[in-house]
Amino acid sequence: MGTLNVANLNTTGNLNFDGAWADAPTGTAIQYVVATHTVMTVRFVTSSTSFEDSGYSITITPRNTSSKILIYANISGYSPSNNYGYMRIYNSTAGRYVNAEGGVTNDGMYESAMGGASQWAQTPLEAVDMPNSTSAQTYKIYTKTYTGQYWMGWSQTAPNTMNYNFMSATEFAG
């Protein structure tokens, strides 16, 4: 690893060495967090027709109150014929579903679904949150089924694959 030697560095403007990125330009990625292996490896099966916590979650601590948090997930799921599985991102810290407007707490704008035929599929899910806080934010995937059962996670015995599930959170300067 090399060393950068700087004789006269002017730190006015957007350069900030305290790690907070307080003056970062809008849209700058500040931090990126990936959900842990132990959280994403678990298989979840539901028969609920109301949204419930799947157990898949990620926590990020925003560095600025004006930041936006992009939550992204790609979940392997199975839905039998004539059934659908639905997913939403829930901010359990704030006690609301995530949406870009910040005020509506139960809209389906960021809802993903899969199904119709008996199939396994990778289903992407993403949402943008504006928590207006520097407190740790925990985001969970809530899920439900139309009828019957909906499986999340490829296998009960695929410990080295994270069950083909993935979840991340990225903080962007607001």
Secondary structure, 3 states (H helix, E strand, C coil): CCCCCCCCCCCCCCCCCCCCCCCCCCCCEEEEEECCHHHHCCCEEECCCCCEEEEEEEEECCCCCCCEEEEEEEEEEEECCCCEEEEEEEECCCCEECCCCCCCCCCCCCCEEEECCCEEEEEEEEEEECCCCCCCEEEEEEEEECCCCEEECCCCCCCCCHHHCEEEEEEECC
